[in-house]
Amino acid sequence: MAAVTSRELVQNFSAVAARVAAGEELTVTRHGKPLLKLVQPPAGESGLQERLALVQKALSFRMSRPYGKKFERNDSYEL
């Protein structure tokens, strides 16, 4: 697996994204330590179904909460 630095990722994002799109798996490092792993998302309808479920959840939250309550990040997670 190839490695790129975080600085290289920021400065050459399009080139790095093209490498990942071509099927290469990359590790992003910061100060020589692994930080992120860049891979292609899984193919298929699963991503679409997951996004649709999140949209439905957001819409149900909007309709069920009292008007004026500020949406918080924790509200998007199952507790």
PyMOL Python script that loads the backbone (N, CA, C, O; Angstrom):
from pymol import cmd

cmd.read_pdbstr("""\
ATOM      1  N   MET A   1       0.854  -1.173   0.000  1.00  0.00           N
ATOM      2  CA  MET A   1       0.000   0.000   0.000  1.00  0.00           C
ATOM      3  C   MET A   1       0.903   1.241   0.000  1.00  0.00           C
ATOM      4  O   MET A   1       1.850   1.338   0.780  1.00  0.00           O
ATOM      5  N   ALA A   2       0.593   2.162  -0.873  1.00  0.00           N
ATOM      6  CA  ALA A   2       1.389   3.383  -1.005  1.00  0.00           C
ATOM      7  C   ALA A   2       0.987   4.394   0.068  1.00  0.00           C
ATOM      8  O   ALA A   2      -0.106   4.318   0.629  1.00  0.00           O
ATOM      9  N   ALA A   3       1.873   5.326   0.340  1.00  0.00           N
ATOM     10  CA  ALA A   3       1.611   6.357   1.345  1.00  0.00           C
ATOM     11  C   ALA A   3       1.809   7.737   0.726  1.00  0.00           C
ATOM     12  O   ALA A   3       2.680   7.938  -0.119  1.00  0.00           O
ATOM     13  N   VAL A   4       0.981   8.678   1.165  1.00  0.00           N
ATOM     14  CA  VAL A   4       1.131  10.083   0.800  1.00  0.00           C
ATOM     15  C   VAL A   4       1.064  10.894   2.090  1.00  0.00           C
ATOM     16  O   VAL A   4       0.424  10.477   3.056  1.00  0.00           O
ATOM     17  N   THR A   5       1.714  12.037   2.105  1.00  0.00           N
ATOM     18  CA  THR A   5       1.666  12.891   3.286  1.00  0.00           C
ATOM     19  C   THR A   5       0.396  13.733   3.254  1.00  0.00           C
ATOM     20  O   THR A   5      -0.207  13.917   2.196  1.00  0.00           O
ATOM     21  N   SER A   6      -0.002  14.236   4.399  1.00  0.00           N
ATOM     22  CA  SER A   6      -1.198  15.080   4.449  1.00  0.00           C
ATOM     23  C   SER A   6      -0.999  16.345   3.612  1.00  0.00           C
ATOM     24  O   SER A   6      -1.939  16.836   2.988  1.00  0.00           O
ATOM     25  N   ARG A   7       0.203  16.859   3.604  1.00  0.00           N
ATOM     26  CA  ARG A   7       0.486  18.043   2.791  1.00  0.00           C
ATOM     27  C   ARG A   7       0.354  17.727   1.303  1.00  0.00           C
ATOM     28  O   ARG A   7      -0.211  18.508   0.537  1.00  0.00           O
ATOM     29  N   GLU A   8       0.878  16.582   0.911  1.00  0.00           N
ATOM     30  CA  GLU A   8       0.774  16.151  -0.486  1.00  0.00           C
ATOM     31  C   GLU A   8      -0.691  15.965  -0.883  1.00  0.00           C
ATOM     32  O   GLU A   8      -1.085  16.306  -1.998  1.00  0.00           O
ATOM     33  N   LEU A   9      -1.489  15.425   0.030  1.00  0.00           N
ATOM     34  CA  LEU A   9      -2.909  15.232  -0.231  1.00  0.00           C
ATOM     35  C   LEU A   9      -3.601  16.565  -0.481  1.00  0.00           C
ATOM     36  O   LEU A   9      -4.377  16.695  -1.428  1.00  0.00           O
ATOM     37  N   VAL A  10      -3.325  17.552   0.357  1.00  0.00           N
ATOM     38  CA  VAL A  10      -3.967  18.863   0.222  1.00  0.00           C
ATOM     39  C   VAL A  10      -3.536  19.548  -1.072  1.00  0.00           C
ATOM     40  O   VAL A  10      -4.365  20.110  -1.789  1.00  0.00           O
ATOM     41  N   GLN A  11      -2.249  19.500  -1.364  1.00  0.00           N
ATOM     42  CA  GLN A  11      -1.731  20.216  -2.524  1.00  0.00           C
ATOM     43  C   GLN A  11      -2.047  19.520  -3.847  1.00  0.00           C
ATOM     44  O   GLN A  11      -2.132  20.179  -4.883  1.00  0.00           O
ATOM     45  N   ASN A  12      -2.221  18.214  -3.827  1.00  0.00           N
ATOM     46  CA  ASN A  12      -2.463  17.446  -5.054  1.00  0.00           C
ATOM     47  C   ASN A  12      -3.703  16.570  -4.925  1.00  0.00           C
ATOM     48  O   ASN A  12      -3.679  15.397  -5.297  1.00  0.00           O
ATOM     49  N   PHE A  13      -4.775  17.132  -4.405  1.00  0.00           N
ATOM     50  CA  PHE A  13      -5.961  16.331  -4.119  1.00  0.00           C
ATOM     51  C   PHE A  13      -6.491  15.627  -5.361  1.00  0.00           C
ATOM     52  O   PHE A  13      -6.826  14.444  -5.295  1.00  0.00           O
ATOM     53  N   SER A  14      -6.575  16.319  -6.487  1.00  0.00           N
ATOM     54  CA  SER A  14      -7.123  15.711  -7.702  1.00  0.00           C
ATOM     55  C   SER A  14      -6.307  14.508  -8.143  1.00  0.00           C
ATOM     56  O   SER A  14      -6.871  13.485  -8.532  1.00  0.00           O
ATOM     57  N   ALA A  15      -4.998  14.618  -8.087  1.00  0.00           N
ATOM     58  CA  ALA A  15      -4.140  13.513  -8.500  1.00  0.00           C
ATOM     59  C   ALA A  15      -4.273  12.326  -7.541  1.00  0.00           C
ATOM     60  O   ALA A  15      -4.311  11.173  -7.971  1.00  0.00           O
ATOM     61  N   VAL A  16      -4.343  12.615  -6.252  1.00  0.00           N
ATOM     62  CA  VAL A  16      -4.497  11.546  -5.256  1.00  0.00           C
ATOM     63  C   VAL A  16      -5.869  10.888  -5.415  1.00  0.00           C
ATOM     64  O   VAL A  16      -5.982   9.665  -5.342  1.00  0.00           O
ATOM     65  N   ALA A  17      -6.904  11.688  -5.631  1.00  0.00           N
ATOM     66  CA  ALA A  17      -8.248  11.138  -5.827  1.00  0.00           C
ATOM     67  C   ALA A  17      -8.298  10.264  -7.074  1.00  0.00           C
ATOM     68  O   ALA A  17      -8.972   9.234  -7.079  1.00  0.00           O
ATOM     69  N   ALA A  18      -7.600  10.658  -8.117  1.00  0.00           N
ATOM     70  CA  ALA A  18      -7.554   9.857  -9.345  1.00  0.00           C
ATOM     71  C   ALA A  18      -6.879   8.519  -9.094  1.00  0.00           C
ATOM     72  O   ALA A  18      -7.304   7.500  -9.638  1.00  0.00           O
ATOM     73  N   ARG A  19      -5.830   8.509  -8.275  1.00  0.00           N
ATOM     74  CA  ARG A  19      -5.159   7.253  -7.941  1.00  0.00           C
ATOM     75  C   ARG A  19      -6.092   6.315  -7.188  1.00  0.00           C
ATOM     76  O   ARG A  19      -6.123   5.114  -7.455  1.00  0.00           O
ATOM     77  N   VAL A  20      -6.854   6.870  -6.245  1.00  0.00           N
ATOM     78  CA  VAL A  20      -7.801   6.054  -5.470  1.00  0.00           C
ATOM     79  C   VAL A  20      -8.923   5.563  -6.382  1.00  0.00           C
ATOM     80  O   VAL A  20      -9.355   4.416  -6.270  1.00  0.00           O
ATOM     81  N   ALA A  21      -9.396   6.426  -7.285  1.00  0.00           N
ATOM     82  CA  ALA A  21     -10.451   6.038  -8.222  1.00  0.00           C
ATOM     83  C   ALA A  21      -9.990   4.921  -9.149  1.00  0.00           C
ATOM     84  O   ALA A  21     -10.804   4.122  -9.613  1.00  0.00           O
ATOM     85  N   ALA A  22      -8.699   4.863  -9.416  1.00  0.00           N
ATOM     86  CA  ALA A  22      -8.137   3.812 -10.267  1.00  0.00           C
ATOM     87  C   ALA A  22      -7.975   2.487  -9.518  1.00  0.00           C
ATOM     88  O   ALA A  22      -7.570   1.487 -10.109  1.00  0.00           O
ATOM     89  N   GLY A  23      -8.289   2.479  -8.230  1.00  0.00           N
ATOM     90  CA  GLY A  23      -8.255   1.245  -7.456  1.00  0.00           C
ATOM     91  C   GLY A  23      -7.105   1.128  -6.479  1.00  0.00           C
ATOM     92  O   GLY A  23      -6.995   0.128  -5.769  1.00  0.00           O
ATOM     93  N   GLU A  24      -6.250   2.131  -6.431  1.00  0.00           N
ATOM     94  CA  GLU A  24      -5.109   2.089  -5.509  1.00  0.00           C
ATOM     95  C   GLU A  24      -5.565   2.439  -4.088  1.00  0.00           C
ATOM     96  O   GLU A  24      -6.387   3.337  -3.905  1.00  0.00           O
ATOM     97  N   GLU A  25      -5.040   1.742  -3.099  1.00  0.00           N
ATOM     98  CA  GLU A  25      -5.312   2.062  -1.697  1.00  0.00           C
ATOM     99  C   GLU A  25      -4.134   2.876  -1.170  1.00  0.00           C
ATOM    100  O   GLU A  25      -2.980   2.470  -1.312  1.00  0.00           O
ATOM    101  N   LEU A  26      -4.426   4.022  -0.564  1.00  0.00           N
ATOM    102  CA  LEU A  26      -3.377   4.920  -0.087  1.00  0.00           C
ATOM    103  C   LEU A  26      -3.519   5.153   1.407  1.00  0.00           C
ATOM    104  O   LEU A  26      -4.628   5.200   1.938  1.00  0.00           O
ATOM    105  N   THR A  27      -2.396   5.295   2.071  1.00  0.00           N
ATOM    106  CA  THR A  27      -2.365   5.677   3.476  1.00  0.00           C
ATOM    107  C   THR A  27      -1.867   7.110   3.547  1.00  0.00           C
ATOM    108  O   THR A  27      -0.826   7.442   2.980  1.00  0.00           O
ATOM    109  N   VAL A  28      -2.617   7.961   4.247  1.00  0.00           N
ATOM    110  CA  VAL A  28      -2.211   9.351   4.446  1.00  0.00           C
ATOM    111  C   VAL A  28      -1.475   9.413   5.781  1.00  0.00           C
ATOM    112  O   VAL A  28      -1.966   8.926   6.800  1.00  0.00           O
ATOM    113  N   THR A  29      -0.293  10.017   5.758  1.00  0.00           N
ATOM    114  CA  THR A  29       0.508  10.113   6.978  1.00  0.00           C
ATOM    115  C   THR A  29       0.669  11.567   7.399  1.00  0.00           C
ATOM    116  O   THR A  29       0.622  12.482   6.577  1.00  0.00           O
ATOM    117  N   ARG A  30       0.857  11.752   8.690  1.00  0.00           N
ATOM    118  CA  ARG A  30       1.181  13.069   9.256  1.00  0.00           C
ATOM    119  C   ARG A  30       2.336  12.853  10.212  1.00  0.00           C
ATOM    120  O   ARG A  30       2.238  12.060  11.149  1.00  0.00           O
ATOM    121  N   HIS A  31       3.418  13.551   9.977  1.00  0.00           N
ATOM    122  CA  HIS A  31       4.631  13.399  10.780  1.00  0.00           C
ATOM    123  C   HIS A  31       5.102  11.944  10.806  1.00  0.00           C
ATOM    124  O   HIS A  31       5.602  11.455  11.819  1.00  0.00           O
ATOM    125  N   GLY A  32       4.932  11.265   9.668  1.00  0.00           N
ATOM    126  CA  GLY A  32       5.405   9.892   9.538  1.00  0.00           C
ATOM    127  C   GLY A  32       4.500   8.830  10.134  1.00  0.00           C
ATOM    128  O   GLY A  32       4.812   7.643  10.045  1.00  0.00           O
ATOM    129  N   LYS A  33       3.381   9.227  10.741  1.00  0.00           N
ATOM    130  CA  LYS A  33       2.473   8.260  11.357  1.00  0.00           C
ATOM    131  C   LYS A  33       1.205   8.141  10.519  1.00  0.00           C
ATOM    132  O   LYS A  33       0.702   9.153  10.032  1.00  0.00           O
ATOM    133  N   PRO A  34       0.676   6.933  10.339  1.00  0.00           N
ATOM    134  CA  PRO A  34      -0.550   6.752   9.561  1.00  0.00           C
ATOM    135  C   PRO A  34      -1.715   7.526  10.171  1.00  0.00           C
ATOM    136  O   PRO A  34      -1.928   7.504  11.383  1.00  0.00           O
ATOM    137  N   LEU A  35      -2.463   8.207   9.310  1.00  0.00           N
ATOM    138  CA  LEU A  35      -3.579   9.032   9.764  1.00  0.00           C
ATOM    139  C   LEU A  35      -4.900   8.558   9.160  1.00  0.00           C
ATOM    140  O   LEU A  35      -5.898   8.410   9.867  1.00  0.00           O
ATOM    141  N   LEU A  36      -4.897   8.322   7.845  1.00  0.00           N
ATOM    142  CA  LEU A  36      -6.105   7.919   7.125  1.00  0.00           C
ATOM    143  C   LEU A  36      -5.774   6.823   6.134  1.00  0.00           C
ATOM    144  O   LEU A  36      -4.627   6.670   5.713  1.00  0.00           O
ATOM    145  N   LYS A  37      -6.784   6.072   5.771  1.00  0.00           N
ATOM    146  CA  LYS A  37      -6.650   5.105   4.694  1.00  0.00           C
ATOM    147  C   LYS A  37      -7.687   5.486   3.648  1.00  0.00           C
ATOM    148  O   LYS A  37      -8.879   5.556   3.949  1.00  0.00           O
ATOM    149  N   LEU A  38      -7.241   5.731   2.423  1.00  0.00           N
ATOM    150  CA  LEU A  38      -8.143   6.111   1.338  1.00  0.00           C
ATOM    151  C   LEU A  38      -8.383   4.904   0.443  1.00  0.00           C
ATOM    152  O   LEU A  38      -7.449   4.328  -0.115  1.00  0.00           O
ATOM    153  N   VAL A  39      -9.646   4.535   0.317  1.00  0.00           N
ATOM    154  CA  VAL A  39     -10.053   3.422  -0.540  1.00  0.00           C
ATOM    155  C   VAL A  39     -11.322   3.816  -1.266  1.00  0.00           C
ATOM    156  O   VAL A  39     -11.995   4.773  -0.882  1.00  0.00           O
ATOM    157  N   GLN A  40     -11.648   3.081  -2.311  1.00  0.00           N
ATOM    158  CA  GLN A  40     -12.903   3.317  -3.020  1.00  0.00           C
ATOM    159  C   GLN A  40     -14.061   2.836  -2.151  1.00  0.00           C
ATOM    160  O   GLN A  40     -13.919   1.858  -1.417  1.00  0.00           O
ATOM    161  N   PRO A  41     -15.213   3.519  -2.229  1.00  0.00           N
ATOM    162  CA  PRO A  41     -16.374   3.045  -1.482  1.00  0.00           C
ATOM    163  C   PRO A  41     -16.885   1.738  -2.087  1.00  0.00           C
ATOM    164  O   PRO A  41     -16.644   1.474  -3.265  1.00  0.00           O
ATOM    165  N   PRO A  42     -17.577   0.925  -1.313  1.00  0.00           N
ATOM    166  CA  PRO A  42     -18.094  -0.337  -1.849  1.00  0.00           C
ATOM    167  C   PRO A  42     -19.114  -0.065  -2.949  1.00  0.00           C
ATOM    168  O   PRO A  42     -19.899   0.879  -2.861  1.00  0.00           O
ATOM    169  N   ALA A  43     -19.096  -0.893  -3.975  1.00  0.00           N
ATOM    170  CA  ALA A  43     -20.024  -0.726  -5.098  1.00  0.00           C
ATOM    171  C   ALA A  43     -21.387  -1.273  -4.721  1.00  0.00           C
ATOM    172  O   ALA A  43     -21.508  -2.134  -3.850  1.00  0.00           O
ATOM    173  N   GLY A  44     -22.405  -0.765  -5.383  1.00  0.00           N
ATOM    174  CA  GLY A  44     -23.745  -1.310  -5.195  1.00  0.00           C
ATOM    175  C   GLY A  44     -24.722  -0.301  -4.646  1.00  0.00           C
ATOM    176  O   GLY A  44     -24.416   0.883  -4.503  1.00  0.00           O
ATOM    177  N   GLU A  45     -25.890  -0.789  -4.344  1.00  0.00           N
ATOM    178  CA  GLU A  45     -26.993   0.033  -3.878  1.00  0.00           C
ATOM    179  C   GLU A  45     -26.926   0.334  -2.377  1.00  0.00           C
ATOM    180  O   GLU A  45     -27.681   1.175  -1.889  1.00  0.00           O
ATOM    181  N   SER A  46     -26.040  -0.337  -1.641  1.00  0.00           N
ATOM    182  CA  SER A  46     -26.017  -0.166  -0.191  1.00  0.00           C
ATOM    183  C   SER A  46     -25.775   1.286   0.202  1.00  0.00           C
ATOM    184  O   SER A  46     -26.389   1.773   1.151  1.00  0.00           O
ATOM    185  N   GLY A  47     -24.895   1.987  -0.508  1.00  0.00           N
ATOM    186  CA  GLY A  47     -24.639   3.389  -0.203  1.00  0.00           C
ATOM    187  C   GLY A  47     -25.869   4.238  -0.426  1.00  0.00           C
ATOM    188  O   GLY A  47     -26.162   5.142   0.356  1.00  0.00           O
ATOM    189  N   LEU A  48     -26.597   3.943  -1.508  1.00  0.00           N
ATOM    190  CA  LEU A  48     -27.808   4.692  -1.816  1.00  0.00           C
ATOM    191  C   LEU A  48     -28.866   4.460  -0.738  1.00  0.00           C
ATOM    192  O   LEU A  48     -29.512   5.406  -0.288  1.00  0.00           O
ATOM    193  N   GLN A  49     -29.043   3.216  -0.326  1.00  0.00           N
ATOM    194  CA  GLN A  49     -30.029   2.907   0.702  1.00  0.00           C
ATOM    195  C   GLN A  49     -29.684   3.583   2.027  1.00  0.00           C
ATOM    196  O   GLN A  49     -30.564   4.067   2.738  1.00  0.00           O
ATOM    197  N   GLU A  50     -28.400   3.608   2.346  1.00  0.00           N
ATOM    198  CA  GLU A  50     -27.962   4.256   3.583  1.00  0.00           C
ATOM    199  C   GLU A  50     -28.248   5.758   3.543  1.00  0.00           C
ATOM    200  O   GLU A  50     -28.715   6.326   4.530  1.00  0.00           O
ATOM    201  N   ARG A  51     -27.971   6.398   2.413  1.00  0.00           N
ATOM    202  CA  ARG A  51     -28.238   7.836   2.275  1.00  0.00           C
ATOM    203  C   ARG A  51     -29.724   8.134   2.364  1.00  0.00           C
ATOM    204  O   ARG A  51     -30.130   9.102   3.006  1.00  0.00           O
ATOM    205  N   LEU A  52     -30.545   7.295   1.713  1.00  0.00           N
ATOM    206  CA  LEU A  52     -31.990   7.506   1.777  1.00  0.00           C
ATOM    207  C   LEU A  52     -32.510   7.359   3.210  1.00  0.00           C
ATOM    208  O   LEU A  52     -33.391   8.107   3.634  1.00  0.00           O
ATOM    209  N   ALA A  53     -31.971   6.407   3.941  1.00  0.00           N
ATOM    210  CA  ALA A  53     -32.380   6.224   5.342  1.00  0.00           C
ATOM    211  C   ALA A  53     -32.011   7.450   6.172  1.00  0.00           C
ATOM    212  O   ALA A  53     -32.788   7.868   7.030  1.00  0.00           O
ATOM    213  N   LEU A  54     -30.834   8.033   5.928  1.00  0.00           N
ATOM    214  CA  LEU A  54     -30.439   9.233   6.662  1.00  0.00           C
ATOM    215  C   LEU A  54     -31.327  10.425   6.328  1.00  0.00           C
ATOM    216  O   LEU A  54     -31.663  11.216   7.210  1.00  0.00           O
ATOM    217  N   VAL A  55     -31.706  10.556   5.065  1.00  0.00           N
ATOM    218  CA  VAL A  55     -32.606  11.645   4.666  1.00  0.00           C
ATOM    219  C   VAL A  55     -33.957  11.478   5.359  1.00  0.00           C
ATOM    220  O   VAL A  55     -34.514  12.445   5.879  1.00  0.00           O
ATOM    221  N   GLN A  56     -34.486  10.249   5.366  1.00  0.00           N
ATOM    222  CA  GLN A  56     -35.766  10.000   6.034  1.00  0.00           C
ATOM    223  C   GLN A  56     -35.686  10.311   7.526  1.00  0.00           C
ATOM    224  O   GLN A  56     -36.620  10.865   8.108  1.00  0.00           O
ATOM    225  N   LYS A  57     -34.570   9.951   8.131  1.00  0.00           N
ATOM    226  CA  LYS A  57     -34.395  10.224   9.554  1.00  0.00           C
ATOM    227  C   LYS A  57     -34.366  11.729   9.811  1.00  0.00           C
ATOM    228  O   LYS A  57     -34.971  12.212  10.768  1.00  0.00           O
ATOM    229  N   ALA A  58     -33.662  12.465   8.956  1.00  0.00           N
ATOM    230  CA  ALA A  58     -33.603  13.922   9.116  1.00  0.00           C
ATOM    231  C   ALA A  58     -34.980  14.545   8.947  1.00  0.00           C
ATOM    232  O   ALA A  58     -35.346  15.454   9.692  1.00  0.00           O
ATOM    233  N   LEU A  59     -35.746  14.063   7.973  1.00  0.00           N
ATOM    234  CA  LEU A  59     -37.086  14.605   7.762  1.00  0.00           C
ATOM    235  C   LEU A  59     -38.006  14.271   8.928  1.00  0.00           C
ATOM    236  O   LEU A  59     -38.813  15.107   9.332  1.00  0.00           O
ATOM    237  N   SER A  60     -37.899  13.062   9.475  1.00  0.00           N
ATOM    238  CA  SER A  60     -38.755  12.711  10.606  1.00  0.00           C
ATOM    239  C   SER A  60     -38.380  13.523  11.836  1.00  0.00           C
ATOM    240  O   SER A  60     -39.253  13.888  12.623  1.00  0.00           O
ATOM    241  N   PHE A  61     -37.103  13.809  12.011  1.00  0.00           N
ATOM    242  CA  PHE A  61     -36.668  14.651  13.122  1.00  0.00           C
ATOM    243  C   PHE A  61     -37.284  16.035  12.980  1.00  0.00           C
ATOM    244  O   PHE A  61     -37.800  16.607  13.940  1.00  0.00           O
ATOM    245  N   ARG A  62     -37.220  16.550  11.784  1.00  0.00           N
ATOM    246  CA  ARG A  62     -37.727  17.902  11.514  1.00  0.00           C
ATOM    247  C   ARG A  62     -39.221  17.992  11.824  1.00  0.00           C
ATOM    248  O   ARG A  62     -39.688  19.011  12.332  1.00  0.00           O
ATOM    249  N   MET A  63     -39.966  16.938  11.522  1.00  0.00           N
ATOM    250  CA  MET A  63     -41.408  16.960  11.724  1.00  0.00           C
ATOM    251  C   MET A  63     -41.810  16.640  13.166  1.00  0.00           C
ATOM    252  O   MET A  63     -42.898  17.019  13.598  1.00  0.00           O
ATOM    253  N   SER A  64     -40.944  15.945  13.917  1.00  0.00           N
ATOM    254  CA  SER A  64     -41.355  15.482  15.235  1.00  0.00           C
ATOM    255  C   SER A  64     -40.864  16.362  16.380  1.00  0.00           C
ATOM    256  O   SER A  64     -41.412  16.284  17.479  1.00  0.00           O
ATOM    257  N   ARG A  65     -39.879  17.172  16.164  1.00  0.00           N
ATOM    258  CA  ARG A  65     -39.323  17.996  17.237  1.00  0.00           C
ATOM    259  C   ARG A  65     -40.095  19.304  17.341  1.00  0.00           C
ATOM    260  O   ARG A  65     -40.652  19.780  16.351  1.00  0.00           O
ATOM    261  N   PRO A  66     -40.130  19.878  18.522  1.00  0.00           N
ATOM    262  CA  PRO A  66     -40.818  21.154  18.672  1.00  0.00           C
ATOM    263  C   PRO A  66     -40.135  22.246  17.854  1.00  0.00           C
ATOM    264  O   PRO A  66     -38.911  22.279  17.729  1.00  0.00           O
ATOM    265  N   TYR A  67     -40.938  23.117  17.311  1.00  0.00           N
ATOM    266  CA  TYR A  67     -40.410  24.205  16.496  1.00  0.00           C
ATOM    267  C   TYR A  67     -39.437  25.040  17.320  1.00  0.00           C
ATOM    268  O   TYR A  67     -39.700  25.355  18.481  1.00  0.00           O
ATOM    269  N   GLY A  68     -38.325  25.388  16.714  1.00  0.00           N
ATOM    270  CA  GLY A  68     -37.360  26.245  17.382  1.00  0.00           C
ATOM    271  C   GLY A  68     -36.222  25.498  18.049  1.00  0.00           C
ATOM    272  O   GLY A  68     -35.228  26.116  18.430  1.00  0.00           O
ATOM    273  N   LYS A  69     -36.341  24.158  18.205  1.00  0.00           N
ATOM    274  CA  LYS A  69     -35.239  23.424  18.801  1.00  0.00           C
ATOM    275  C   LYS A  69     -34.114  23.330  17.789  1.00  0.00           C
ATOM    276  O   LYS A  69     -34.330  22.941  16.641  1.00  0.00           O
ATOM    277  N   LYS A  70     -32.922  23.684  18.214  1.00  0.00           N
ATOM    278  CA  LYS A  70     -31.766  23.641  17.341  1.00  0.00           C
ATOM    279  C   LYS A  70     -31.326  22.195  17.124  1.00  0.00           C
ATOM    280  O   LYS A  70     -31.209  21.422  18.075  1.00  0.00           O
ATOM    281  N   PHE A  71     -31.087  21.845  15.876  1.00  0.00           N
ATOM    282  CA  PHE A  71     -30.593  20.510  15.546  1.00  0.00           C
ATOM    283  C   PHE A  71     -29.153  20.403  16.002  1.00  0.00           C
ATOM    284  O   PHE A  71     -28.336  21.269  15.688  1.00  0.00           O
ATOM    285  N   GLU A  72     -28.833  19.354  16.736  1.00  0.00           N
ATOM    286  CA  GLU A  72     -27.484  19.126  17.223  1.00  0.00           C
ATOM    287  C   GLU A  72     -26.940  17.845  16.622  1.00  0.00           C
ATOM    288  O   GLU A  72     -27.706  16.959  16.243  1.00  0.00           O
ATOM    289  N   ARG A  73     -25.623  17.742  16.532  1.00  0.00           N
ATOM    290  CA  ARG A  73     -24.986  16.580  15.925  1.00  0.00           C
ATOM    291  C   ARG A  73     -25.436  15.282  16.597  1.00  0.00           C
ATOM    292  O   ARG A  73     -25.641  14.278  15.914  1.00  0.00           O
ATOM    293  N   ASN A  74     -25.591  15.284  17.905  1.00  0.00           N
ATOM    294  CA  ASN A  74     -25.995  14.072  18.629  1.00  0.00           C
ATOM    295  C   ASN A  74     -27.379  13.593  18.226  1.00  0.00           C
ATOM    296  O   ASN A  74     -27.695  12.415  18.396  1.00  0.00           O
ATOM    297  N   ASP A  75     -28.210  14.482  17.698  1.00  0.00           N
ATOM    298  CA  ASP A  75     -29.550  14.098  17.298  1.00  0.00           C
ATOM    299  C   ASP A  75     -29.547  13.150  16.092  1.00  0.00           C
ATOM    300  O   ASP A  75     -30.550  12.481  15.841  1.00  0.00           O
ATOM    301  N   SER A  76     -28.461  13.080  15.357  1.00  0.00           N
ATOM    302  CA  SER A  76     -28.401  12.223  14.187  1.00  0.00           C
ATOM    303  C   SER A  76     -27.963  10.800  14.528  1.00  0.00           C
ATOM    304  O   SER A  76     -27.945   9.941  13.647  1.00  0.00           O
ATOM    305  N   TYR A  77     -27.614  10.534  15.773  1.00  0.00           N
ATOM    306  CA  TYR A  77     -27.173   9.209  16.181  1.00  0.00           C
ATOM    307  C   TYR A  77     -28.234   8.532  17.013  1.00  0.00           C
ATOM    308  O   TYR A  77     -28.967   9.179  17.761  1.00  0.00           O
ATOM    309  N   GLU A  78     -28.308   7.208  16.876  1.00  0.00           N
ATOM    310  CA  GLU A  78     -29.210   6.416  17.718  1.00  0.00           C
ATOM    311  C   GLU A  78     -28.615   6.343  19.108  1.00  0.00           C
ATOM    312  O   GLU A  78     -27.443   5.995  19.249  1.00  0.00           O
ATOM    313  N   LEU A  79     -29.370   6.654  20.124  1.00  0.00           N
ATOM    314  CA  LEU A  79     -28.882   6.568  21.501  1.00  0.00           C
ATOM    315  C   LEU A  79     -29.647   5.532  22.269  1.00  0.00           C
ATOM    316  O   LEU A  79     -29.377   5.316  23.451  1.00  0.00           O
TER     317      LEU A  79
END
""", "prot")
cmd.dss("prot")
cmd.show_as("cartoon", "prot")
cmd.util.cbc("prot")
cmd.orient("prot")
